[in-house]
Amino acid sequence: MEQKSSKKITVIDGGEPQTTSTRTTFVPTEEAKGKATQLRLFAGLLWLGAIVAQVAAIILLRKQAENFMAWVIGLIVVDLALAIIGSMLWKKSNRLDPASEKNGFKFFMQNQLGVVVAVIAFLPLIIIILTNKNISGKQKAILGSIAGVALAIAGITGADFNPPSVEQYTEQTAQVESLNNGVNNVFWTKSGKSYHLYQDCGYINGAKTTEIFQGTVAKARELKNITDLCDRCENRAKKAQEPIVEPEKVIENDSVQ
């Protein structure tokens, strides 16, 4: 029988327990879709700003104005910052409104768009730096190295190594509901890497835990990008579902004298 945790339980807004839906495929809520659209708009504006910073750096590089090295380096830093923040917002939007794996190209582009933008925002500048005949070899080495490192950082940050999908959300939600009496409800902590079916699970009731969050599978993925179900909770739920087999009663008859 589940016991109440002594830790503070915070129910995430919009992540209240949900009973089994008639839908067989995960569908994000209208609220989630709205937030995803806003995040994608902000990400697009930031990425546009990154490209503008690159264009400005190219113009300064061609004109070679006074202190152009410092200005170009500064613009590369701005370019990088905008690209990283944009990618973070874009990846968060994908956790709110994931793509389907059925369309491979769309799935790849939606989840790895940050990498594509990183290439667009830095590769032209790198090519112009390396092919510019009006700057010295030392200047090419400095600027090329900085821009190359920035491209690598932006690309790694923009890549999603565990991209969300409609199919993944559907499978994970169905798993939780099948183990949780048809209810989509899990628990997790701020630093945890798994979500749990029981709030009194020992893994989330340690001395370092001060607060436990409660919500749906989608909320755990949206807020903490958690995709793993606690093995201990899974085994406990399966055991709880096993039928109770009562031992057969042996009736002893008195022998007839």
LUMDO-830780 format. One line per field, with one value per atom (N, C-alpha, C): residue number from 1; x, y, z. Coordinates in steps of 0.02 Angstrom, whole numbers, plus 50000, padded with zeros to 5 digits. Example, Ala and Ser with C-alpha at 12.3 -4.5 7.8 and 13.67 -1.06 7.14 Angstrom:
2
pos	1; 1; 1; 2; 2; 2
u	50660; 50615; 50660; 50642; 50684; 50645
v	49716; 49775; 49835; 49888; 49947; 50002
w	50390; 50390; 50390; 50354; 50357; 50394
This chain:
257
pos	1; 1; 1; 2; 2; 2; 3; 3; 3; 4; 4; 4; 5; 5; 5; 6; 6; 6; 7; 7; 7; 8; 8; 8; 9; 9; 9; 10; 10; 10; 11; 11; 11; 12; 12; 12; 13; 13; 13; 14; 14; 14; 15; 15; 15; 16; 16; 16; 17; 17; 17; 18; 18; 18; 19; 19; 19; 20; 20; 20; 21; 21; 21; 22; 22; 22; 23; 23; 23; 24; 24; 24; 25; 25; 25; 26; 26; 26; 27; 27; 27; 28; 28; 28; 29; 29; 29; 30; 30; 30; 31; 31; 31; 32; 32; 32; 33; 33; 33; 34; 34; 34; 35; 35; 35; 36; 36; 36; 37; 37; 37; 38; 38; 38; 39; 39; 39; 40; 40; 40; 41; 41; 41; 42; 42; 42; 43; 43; 43; 44; 44; 44; 45; 45; 45; 46; 46; 46; 47; 47; 47; 48; 48; 48; 49; 49; 49; 50; 50; 50; 51; 51; 51; 52; 52; 52; 53; 53; 53; 54; 54; 54; 55; 55; 55; 56; 56; 56; 57; 57; 57; 58; 58; 58; 59; 59; 59; 60; 60; 60; 61; 61; 61; 62; 62; 62; 63; 63; 63; 64; 64; 64; 65; 65; 65; 66; 66; 66; 67; 67; 67; 68; 68; 68; 69; 69; 69; 70; 70; 70; 71; 71; 71; 72; 72; 72; 73; 73; 73; 74; 74; 74; 75; 75; 75; 76; 76; 76; 77; 77; 77; 78; 78; 78; 79; 79; 79; 80; 80; 80; 81; 81; 81; 82; 82; 82; 83; 83; 83; 84; 84; 84; 85; 85; 85; 86; 86; 86; 87; 87; 87; 88; 88; 88; 89; 89; 89; 90; 90; 90; 91; 91; 91; 92; 92; 92; 93; 93; 93; 94; 94; 94; 95; 95; 95; 96; 96; 96; 97; 97; 97; 98; 98; 98; 99; 99; 99; 100; 100; 100; 101; 101; 101; 102; 102; 102; 103; 103; 103; 104; 104; 104; 105; 105; 105; 106; 106; 106; 107; 107; 107; 108; 108; 108; 109; 109; 109; 110; 110; 110; 111; 111; 111; 112; 112; 112; 113; 113; 113; 114; 114; 114; 115; 115; 115; 116; 116; 116; 117; 117; 117; 118; 118; 118; 119; 119; 119; 120; 120; 120; 121; 121; 121; 122; 122; 122; 123; 123; 123; 124; 124; 124; 125; 125; 125; 126; 126; 126; 127; 127; 127; 128; 128; 128; 129; 129; 129; 130; 130; 130; 131; 131; 131; 132; 132; 132; 133; 133; 133; 134; 134; 134; 135; 135; 135; 136; 136; 136; 137; 137; 137; 138; 138; 138; 139; 139; 139; 140; 140; 140; 141; 141; 141; 142; 142; 142; 143; 143; 143; 144; 144; 144; 145; 145; 145; 146; 146; 146; 147; 147; 147; 148; 148; 148; 149; 149; 149; 150; 150; 150; 151; 151; 151; 152; 152; 152; 153; 153; 153; 154; 154; 154; 155; 155; 155; 156; 156; 156; 157; 157; 157; 158; 158; 158; 159; 159; 159; 160; 160; 160; 161; 161; 161; 162; 162; 162; 163; 163; 163; 164; 164; 164; 165; 165; 165; 166; 166; 166; 167; 167; 167; 168; 168; 168; 169; 169; 169; 170; 170; 170; 171; 171; 171; 172; 172; 172; 173; 173; 173; 174; 174; 174; 175; 175; 175; 176; 176; 176; 177; 177; 177; 178; 178; 178; 179; 179; 179; 180; 180; 180; 181; 181; 181; 182; 182; 182; 183; 183; 183; 184; 184; 184; 185; 185; 185; 186; 186; 186; 187; 187; 187; 188; 188; 188; 189; 189; 189; 190; 190; 190; 191; 191; 191; 192; 192; 192; 193; 193; 193; 194; 194; 194; 195; 195; 195; 196; 196; 196; 197; 197; 197; 198; 198; 198; 199; 199; 199; 200; 200; 200; 201; 201; 201; 202; 202; 202; 203; 203; 203; 204; 204; 204; 205; 205; 205; 206; 206; 206; 207; 207; 207; 208; 208; 208; 209; 209; 209; 210; 210; 210; 211; 211; 211; 212; 212; 212; 213; 213; 213; 214; 214; 214; 215; 215; 215; 216; 216; 216; 217; 217; 217; 218; 218; 218; 219; 219; 219; 220; 220; 220; 221; 221; 221; 222; 222; 222; 223; 223; 223; 224; 224; 224; 225; 225; 225; 226; 226; 226; 227; 227; 227; 228; 228; 228; 229; 229; 229; 230; 230; 230; 231; 231; 231; 232; 232; 232; 233; 233; 233; 234; 234; 234; 235; 235; 235; 236; 236; 236; 237; 237; 237; 238; 238; 238; 239; 239; 239; 240; 240; 240; 241; 241; 241; 242; 242; 242; 243; 243; 243; 244; 244; 244; 245; 245; 245; 246; 246; 246; 247; 247; 247; 248; 248; 248; 249; 249; 249; 250; 250; 250; 251; 251; 251; 252; 252; 252; 253; 253; 253; 254; 254; 254; 255; 255; 255; 256; 256; 256; 257; 257; 257
u	50043; 50000; 50044; 50026; 50067; 50059; 50114; 50115; 50125; 50103; 50113; 50185; 50215; 50283; 50284; 50338; 50345; 50372; 50391; 50418; 50362; 50379; 50331; 50313; 50248; 50225; 50197; 50226; 50203; 50170; 50105; 50069; 50080; 50109; 50124; 50060; 50055; 49996; 49986; 49928; 49914; 49936; 49963; 49987; 49950; 49887; 49848; 49837; 49829; 49820; 49763; 49775; 49725; 49708; 49643; 49622; 49632; 49630; 49643; 49598; 49629; 49592; 49571; 49519; 49498; 49546; 49589; 49639; 49692; 49715; 49769; 49836; 49834; 49895; 49899; 49959; 49968; 49951; 49913; 49895; 49908; 49952; 49965; 49903; 49899; 49843; 49848; 49793; 49794; 49841; 49844; 49890; 49963; 49979; 50047; 50064; 50016; 50028; 50039; 50000; 50008; 50076; 50100; 50166; 50221; 50211; 50261; 50267; 50211; 50211; 50247; 50235; 50269; 50345; 50365; 50436; 50470; 50436; 50465; 50471; 50423; 50427; 50487; 50496; 50553; 50619; 50620; 50681; 50697; 50647; 50658; 50686; 50660; 50685; 50757; 50773; 50842; 50889; 50868; 50910; 50919; 50867; 50873; 50924; 50922; 50971; 51042; 51051; 51117; 51143; 51099; 51119; 51136; 51098; 51112; 51181; 51197; 51262; 51318; 51306; 51356; 51365; 51310; 51314; 51353; 51340; 51377; 51451; 51468; 51538; 51571; 51535; 51562; 51575; 51528; 51536; 51597; 51605; 51664; 51728; 51725; 51784; 51805; 51757; 51773; 51799; 51768; 51788; 51853; 51866; 51925; 51930; 51875; 51875; 51922; 51931; 51976; 51951; 51999; 51984; 51933; 51937; 51888; 51894; 51954; 51964; 51921; 51924; 51886; 51811; 51790; 51720; 51695; 51735; 51715; 51710; 51759; 51757; 51696; 51681; 51623; 51558; 51554; 51494; 51488; 51544; 51543; 51514; 51534; 51508; 51433; 51411; 51339; 51302; 51330; 51302; 51292; 51344; 51342; 51288; 51286; 51237; 51166; 51152; 51085; 51067; 51116; 51104; 51089; 51127; 51117; 51049; 51032; 50968; 50910; 50916; 50865; 50856; 50912; 50908; 50876; 50892; 50862; 50787; 50764; 50692; 50659; 50693; 50665; 50658; 50708; 50704; 50650; 50640; 50586; 50519; 50512; 50448; 50433; 50485; 50475; 50453; 50471; 50448; 50374; 50352; 50281; 50239; 50264; 50227; 50274; 50283; 50332; 50309; 50357; 50343; 50332; 50303; 50293; 50351; 50369; 50423; 50401; 50337; 50312; 50340; 50350; 50381; 50453; 50498; 50568; 50601; 50590; 50623; 50599; 50533; 50505; 50528; 50529; 50551; 50623; 50666; 50736; 50743; 50711; 50718; 50691; 50635; 50606; 50650; 50681; 50721; 50794; 50819; 50889; 50897; 50845; 50847; 50901; 50915; 50967; 51035; 51049; 51113; 51115; 51060; 51056; 51068; 51035; 51043; 51115; 51146; 51216; 51262; 51250; 51291; 51279; 51215; 51198; 51227; 51228; 51249; 51325; 51364; 51436; 51478; 51455; 51496; 51513; 51465; 51483; 51538; 51534; 51586; 51654; 51655; 51718; 51749; 51708; 51732; 51762; 51727; 51752; 51816; 51820; 51882; 51941; 51932; 51987; 52005; 51959; 51973; 51988; 51986; 51999; 52074; 52091; 52162; 52188; 52144; 52164; 52182; 52180; 52200; 52258; 52298; 52358; 52341; 52390; 52381; 52365; 52397; 52385; 52313; 52289; 52220; 52171; 52186; 52144; 52141; 52199; 52202; 52161; 52167; 52131; 52055; 52036; 51964; 51933; 51970; 51945; 51936; 51984; 51979; 51920; 51912; 51857; 51789; 51783; 51720; 51708; 51761; 51754; 51732; 51761; 51740; 51668; 51650; 51581; 51532; 51550; 51508; 51500; 51554; 51550; 51505; 51513; 51472; 51398; 51385; 51316; 51285; 51325; 51300; 51283; 51328; 51316; 51256; 51252; 51195; 51130; 51132; 51071; 51048; 51093; 51075; 51033; 50983; 50943; 50960; 50997; 51021; 50968; 50914; 50858; 50793; 50782; 50724; 50658; 50610; 50543; 50503; 50456; 50412; 50342; 50293; 50225; 50222; 50257; 50257; 50287; 50341; 50373; 50327; 50296; 50249; 50191; 50166; 50110; 50129; 50187; 50210; 50222; 50255; 50271; 50207; 50160; 50097; 50058; 50056; 50020; 50051; 50117; 50152; 50132; 50133; 50116; 50043; 49999; 49928; 49914; 49950; 49939; 49962; 50011; 50037; 50004; 49965; 49939; 49863; 49830; 49757; 49725; 49757; 49728; 49737; 49781; 49791; 49860; 49862; 49925; 49949; 49991; 50014; 50082; 50132; 50199; 50228; 50284; 50319; 50392; 50423; 50494; 50524; 50590; 50624; 50662; 50688; 50722; 50785; 50820; 50882; 50877; 50817; 50809; 50810; 50825; 50827; 50773; 50730; 50675; 50611; 50554; 50491; 50466; 50423; 50404; 50328; 50305; 50233; 50210; 50257; 50239; 50276; 50240; 50272; 50316; 50306; 50346; 50405; 50419; 50476; 50540; 50581; 50642; 50691; 50689; 50736; 50722; 50662; 50646; 50629; 50645; 50632; 50695; 50751; 50814; 50822; 50877; 50889; 50898; 50924; 50937; 50874; 50821; 50760; 50719; 50701; 50659; 50590; 50584; 50521; 50512; 50452; 50434; 50380; 50389; 50342; 50295; 50233; 50182; 50149; 50141; 50110; 50104; 50089; 50082; 50150; 50152; 50213; 50238; 50192; 50211; 50242; 50217; 50244; 50314; 50326; 50393; 50442; 50420; 50463; 50473; 50420; 50423; 50470; 50464; 50501; 50571; 50580; 50645; 50674; 50638; 50659; 50672; 50629; 50635; 50599; 50632; 50602; 50603; 50630; 50641; 50595; 50563; 50521; 50563; 50555; 50592; 50581; 50635; 50630; 50596; 50612; 50584; 50508; 50485; 50413; 50379; 50412; 50383; 50373; 50424; 50420; 50367; 50364; 50314; 50243; 50233; 50166; 50147; 50194; 50179; 50163; 50199; 50186; 50118; 50099; 50033; 49976; 49990; 49938; 49932; 49979; 49976; 49917; 49880; 49823; 49846; 49807; 49823; 49796; 49840; 49820; 49818; 49758; 49751; 49767; 49801; 49816; 49753; 49753; 49695; 49687; 49624; 49610; 49601; 49634; 49630; 49580; 49527; 49476; 49488; 49499; 49511; 49446; 49428; 49367; 49385; 49345; 49356; 49344; 49387; 49378; 49320; 49284; 49226; 49250; 49233; 49253; 49201
v	49940; 50000; 50062; 50111; 50172; 50215; 50240; 50285; 50356; 50404; 50474; 50494; 50531; 50555; 50612; 50616; 50670; 50733; 50728; 50784; 50828; 50889; 50935; 50911; 50903; 50881; 50942; 50958; 51014; 50988; 51001; 50980; 51033; 51012; 51058; 51082; 51147; 51176; 51145; 51119; 51087; 51015; 50990; 50921; 50877; 50895; 50856; 50786; 50736; 50667; 50661; 50621; 50612; 50538; 50524; 50455; 50436; 50371; 50346; 50380; 50404; 50438; 50388; 50405; 50362; 50367; 50418; 50426; 50372; 50346; 50297; 50330; 50391; 50428; 50492; 50508; 50568; 50630; 50675; 50739; 50793; 50842; 50895; 50938; 50967; 51010; 51075; 51111; 51175; 51224; 51220; 51263; 51248; 51184; 51163; 51186; 51179; 51201; 51276; 51314; 51386; 51407; 51375; 51390; 51372; 51315; 51293; 51343; 51368; 51418; 51481; 51504; 51564; 51553; 51496; 51481; 51477; 51449; 51443; 51511; 51555; 51623; 51660; 51655; 51687; 51658; 51591; 51558; 51583; 51589; 51613; 51683; 51726; 51795; 51798; 51756; 51753; 51727; 51676; 51649; 51700; 51738; 51791; 51843; 51859; 51905; 51879; 51813; 51782; 51789; 51779; 51786; 51859; 51905; 51977; 51994; 51966; 51978; 51952; 51894; 51867; 51913; 51938; 51983; 52045; 52072; 52131; 52117; 52057; 52038; 52032; 52006; 51999; 52068; 52114; 52182; 52215; 52210; 52240; 52207; 52143; 52106; 52130; 52142; 52164; 52236; 52278; 52348; 52359; 52314; 52319; 52388; 52406; 52470; 52465; 52522; 52524; 52476; 52438; 52388; 52335; 52319; 52271; 52203; 52184; 52119; 52113; 52164; 52164; 52163; 52202; 52204; 52137; 52106; 52041; 51988; 51988; 51940; 51952; 52016; 52032; 52009; 52018; 51997; 51921; 51886; 51813; 51789; 51823; 51806; 51819; 51875; 51891; 51839; 51823; 51772; 51706; 51686; 51623; 51625; 51679; 51685; 51680; 51715; 51714; 51645; 51612; 51545; 51494; 51499; 51452; 51461; 51523; 51537; 51516; 51531; 51511; 51435; 51398; 51325; 51297; 51327; 51304; 51312; 51369; 51382; 51334; 51322; 51278; 51207; 51182; 51115; 51108; 51161; 51159; 51158; 51194; 51193; 51124; 51087; 51020; 50971; 50984; 50941; 50955; 51016; 51033; 51005; 51009; 50989; 50948; 50884; 50843; 50826; 50809; 50788; 50713; 50689; 50618; 50587; 50527; 50492; 50466; 50470; 50443; 50482; 50546; 50588; 50600; 50559; 50560; 50627; 50659; 50723; 50777; 50782; 50832; 50821; 50757; 50741; 50763; 50749; 50768; 50844; 50878; 50951; 50986; 50962; 50995; 50987; 50928; 50915; 50937; 50943; 50961; 51028; 51069; 51133; 51178; 51170; 51210; 51199; 51137; 51122; 51156; 51153; 51185; 51260; 51291; 51363; 51380; 51337; 51349; 51352; 51307; 51306; 51369; 51389; 51449; 51512; 51512; 51572; 51580; 51528; 51533; 51512; 51462; 51436; 51489; 51530; 51582; 51629; 51647; 51691; 51657; 51593; 51556; 51552; 51539; 51536; 51602; 51656; 51723; 51741; 51721; 51734; 51698; 51635; 51594; 51612; 51642; 51658; 51732; 51771; 51843; 51855; 51888; 51900; 51964; 52002; 52067; 52064; 52005; 51999; 51950; 51957; 51916; 51845; 51801; 51732; 51726; 51769; 51767; 51787; 51839; 51861; 51808; 51775; 51720; 51664; 51648; 51594; 51611; 51673; 51694; 51695; 51731; 51737; 51671; 51633; 51568; 51519; 51520; 51475; 51493; 51557; 51579; 51563; 51577; 51562; 51487; 51448; 51375; 51346; 51370; 51347; 51366; 51427; 51451; 51406; 51388; 51343; 51276; 51249; 51184; 51188; 51241; 51249; 51257; 51300; 51311; 51247; 51208; 51146; 51094; 51086; 51038; 51059; 51123; 51149; 51141; 51151; 51147; 51076; 51027; 50958; 50930; 50890; 50855; 50781; 50756; 50687; 50638; 50664; 50621; 50655; 50660; 50699; 50669; 50711; 50686; 50671; 50626; 50610; 50593; 50599; 50581; 50508; 50465; 50394; 50379; 50414; 50403; 50424; 50482; 50506; 50457; 50432; 50385; 50321; 50294; 50233; 50242; 50297; 50309; 50321; 50359; 50371; 50307; 50266; 50202; 50156; 50157; 50116; 50136; 50201; 50226; 50210; 50221; 50209; 50135; 50091; 50019; 49995; 50030; 50012; 50050; 50101; 50148; 50152; 50095; 50092; 50141; 50150; 50194; 50268; 50286; 50357; 50379; 50435; 50465; 50513; 50487; 50527; 50501; 50544; 50524; 50576; 50557; 50601; 50606; 50663; 50671; 50726; 50730; 50782; 50829; 50881; 50933; 50905; 50861; 50835; 50763; 50733; 50663; 50652; 50589; 50572; 50521; 50505; 50458; 50487; 50467; 50483; 50420; 50430; 50377; 50371; 50310; 50299; 50311; 50308; 50313; 50371; 50413; 50470; 50449; 50388; 50365; 50322; 50321; 50282; 50305; 50258; 50274; 50317; 50311; 50349; 50424; 50444; 50516; 50540; 50500; 50520; 50520; 50532; 50536; 50600; 50604; 50662; 50726; 50719; 50779; 50806; 50765; 50787; 50832; 50890; 50937; 50945; 50929; 50940; 50888; 50862; 50813; 50844; 50838; 50866; 50812; 50830; 50784; 50810; 50767; 50788; 50730; 50745; 50694; 50676; 50623; 50603; 50660; 50692; 50747; 50805; 50820; 50874; 50857; 50794; 50774; 50782; 50767; 50774; 50848; 50886; 50958; 50996; 50984; 51024; 50998; 50931; 50903; 50857; 50848; 50803; 50733; 50710; 50643; 50593; 50539; 50489; 50419; 50412; 50346; 50335; 50277; 50258; 50221; 50238; 50207; 50131; 50092; 50019; 49993; 50024; 50002; 50011; 50070; 50083; 50036; 50023; 49978; 49908; 49882; 49815; 49813; 49867; 49870; 49870; 49907; 49911; 49844; 49810; 49745; 49694; 49698; 49651; 49664; 49728; 49745; 49720; 49711; 49689; 49613; 49579; 49506; 49481; 49433; 49408; 49373; 49383; 49351; 49280; 49234; 49164; 49140; 49124; 49099; 49025; 49005; 48933; 48892; 48834; 48790; 48767; 48766; 48743; 48667; 48637; 48565; 48548; 48514; 48496; 48424; 48418; 48352; 48323; 48266; 48232; 48183; 48186; 48138; 48067; 48025; 47955; 47923; 47882; 47848; 47787; 47785; 47727; 47672
w	50000; 50000; 50000; 49959; 49954; 50016; 50041; 50098; 50073; 50112; 50095; 50110; 50064; 50074; 50124; 50163; 50211; 50177; 50114; 50077; 50051; 50033; 50004; 49933; 49919; 49854; 49816; 49759; 49719; 49655; 49648; 49588; 49534; 49478; 49424; 49391; 49380; 49348; 49278; 49266; 49202; 49199; 49254; 49255; 49305; 49320; 49367; 49339; 49384; 49362; 49311; 49259; 49207; 49201; 49193; 49184; 49111; 49098; 49031; 48979; 48926; 48873; 48820; 48783; 48728; 48669; 48670; 48616; 48622; 48567; 48567; 48551; 48527; 48509; 48550; 48574; 48614; 48574; 48605; 48574; 48626; 48612; 48660; 48672; 48731; 48747; 48708; 48703; 48669; 48703; 48769; 48806; 48788; 48784; 48766; 48695; 48649; 48580; 48577; 48617; 48618; 48644; 48698; 48725; 48675; 48642; 48593; 48536; 48513; 48459; 48480; 48541; 48566; 48571; 48598; 48604; 48536; 48487; 48420; 48387; 48402; 48375; 48405; 48471; 48503; 48478; 48471; 48446; 48376; 48334; 48266; 48264; 48308; 48312; 48336; 48384; 48409; 48356; 48320; 48266; 48211; 48197; 48147; 48170; 48235; 48263; 48257; 48265; 48258; 48187; 48138; 48068; 48052; 48080; 48070; 48099; 48158; 48188; 48143; 48112; 48065; 48005; 47977; 47920; 47937; 47997; 48020; 48026; 48052; 48058; 47990; 47941; 47873; 47842; 47852; 47826; 47856; 47922; 47955; 47932; 47920; 47898; 47828; 47785; 47717; 47717; 47758; 47759; 47798; 47846; 47889; 47921; 47954; 47990; 48050; 48083; 48140; 48195; 48222; 48274; 48250; 48185; 48159; 48191; 48213; 48245; 48308; 48350; 48412; 48398; 48348; 48331; 48304; 48261; 48233; 48288; 48332; 48388; 48431; 48445; 48485; 48452; 48386; 48350; 48347; 48345; 48348; 48414; 48468; 48535; 48538; 48511; 48510; 48468; 48411; 48367; 48405; 48441; 48479; 48533; 48570; 48625; 48599; 48545; 48516; 48489; 48458; 48430; 48485; 48540; 48596; 48629; 48645; 48678; 48633; 48568; 48521; 48519; 48520; 48518; 48582; 48639; 48701; 48701; 48676; 48672; 48622; 48566; 48515; 48541; 48576; 48603; 48656; 48695; 48745; 48710; 48655; 48617; 48590; 48571; 48544; 48597; 48660; 48714; 48730; 48714; 48724; 48667; 48607; 48547; 48502; 48518; 48481; 48410; 48369; 48300; 48299; 48244; 48235; 48196; 48213; 48179; 48110; 48095; 48031; 47972; 47980; 47928; 47948; 47922; 47944; 47933; 47875; 47861; 47908; 47917; 47961; 48033; 48053; 48121; 48133; 48083; 48089; 48091; 48045; 48041; 48103; 48129; 48187; 48248; 48255; 48315; 48308; 48247; 48238; 48202; 48204; 48170; 48199; 48264; 48296; 48265; 48243; 48210; 48142; 48105; 48040; 48045; 48095; 48105; 48124; 48165; 48185; 48124; 48077; 48015; 47975; 47969; 47931; 47964; 48030; 48067; 48073; 48056; 48065; 48004; 47967; 47912; 47859; 47836; 47787; 47813; 47876; 47905; 47906; 47923; 47925; 47855; 47805; 47736; 47714; 47730; 47711; 47747; 47810; 47848; 47816; 47799; 47773; 47701; 47664; 47594; 47583; 47637; 47632; 47622; 47567; 47551; 47582; 47614; 47642; 47716; 47746; 47817; 47820; 47872; 47879; 47900; 47894; 47914; 47988; 48029; 48101; 48116; 48082; 48093; 48071; 48014; 47992; 48044; 48072; 48122; 48184; 48207; 48268; 48256; 48204; 48190; 48169; 48127; 48105; 48162; 48209; 48267; 48311; 48324; 48367; 48335; 48271; 48236; 48232; 48222; 48219; 48285; 48340; 48406; 48420; 48400; 48409; 48370; 48309; 48269; 48304; 48330; 48365; 48426; 48465; 48526; 48508; 48459; 48437; 48409; 48371; 48343; 48395; 48444; 48498; 48540; 48554; 48594; 48556; 48491; 48451; 48438; 48443; 48430; 48487; 48470; 48520; 48516; 48565; 48564; 48588; 48616; 48637; 48616; 48551; 48527; 48547; 48568; 48585; 48522; 48529; 48473; 48498; 48455; 48472; 48493; 48456; 48471; 48539; 48556; 48620; 48677; 48671; 48722; 48730; 48674; 48675; 48713; 48697; 48729; 48804; 48823; 48893; 48934; 48905; 48940; 48950; 48897; 48901; 48953; 48958; 49007; 49078; 49091; 49158; 49175; 49127; 49139; 49152; 49117; 49126; 49194; 49223; 49289; 49346; 49328; 49378; 49376; 49364; 49364; 49316; 49258; 49207; 49219; 49266; 49282; 49258; 49223; 49200; 49253; 49299; 49355; 49379; 49381; 49402; 49449; 49481; 49528; 49508; 49519; 49504; 49548; 49549; 49588; 49541; 49571; 49531; 49497; 49530; 49502; 49479; 49484; 49465; 49391; 49370; 49300; 49282; 49330; 49318; 49349; 49321; 49355; 49390; 49439; 49485; 49489; 49503; 49510; 49582; 49630; 49700; 49733; 49769; 49801; 49860; 49885; 49941; 49919; 49854; 49828; 49862; 49883; 49920; 49881; 49814; 49773; 49774; 49790; 49791; 49862; 49911; 49980; 50022; 49988; 50024; 50064; 50101; 50144; 50104; 50042; 50002; 49967; 49965; 49931; 49977; 49953; 49991; 49960; 49895; 49861; 49806; 49800; 49749; 49705; 49640; 49593; 49566; 49555; 49532; 49469; 49420; 49357; 49309; 49246; 49195; 49166; 49127; 49092; 49048; 49013; 48968; 49007; 49066; 49107; 49131; 49149; 49170; 49113; 49053; 48994; 48978; 48982; 48965; 49011; 49077; 49125; 49139; 49139; 49157; 49104; 49048; 48995; 49021; 49066; 49095; 49051; 49034; 48990; 49021; 49080; 49109; 49169; 49171; 49227; 49278; 49341; 49395; 49396; 49395; 49395; 49458; 49515; 49578; 49578; 49554; 49551; 49502; 49445; 49395; 49423; 49457; 49485; 49541; 49580; 49635; 49607; 49553; 49523; 49492; 49460; 49430; 49484; 49539; 49593; 49624; 49627; 49656; 49612; 49548; 49501; 49498; 49528; 49527; 49569; 49545; 49583; 49647; 49699; 49763; 49763; 49770; 49771; 49843; 49866; 49935; 49937; 49989; 49995; 50004; 49974; 49981; 50052; 50074; 50142; 50141; 50187; 50193; 50247; 50229; 50278; 50300; 50364; 50393; 50420; 50395; 50419; 50475; 50526; 50581; 50556; 50572; 50551; 50588; 50555; 50586; 50624; 50687; 50729; 50722
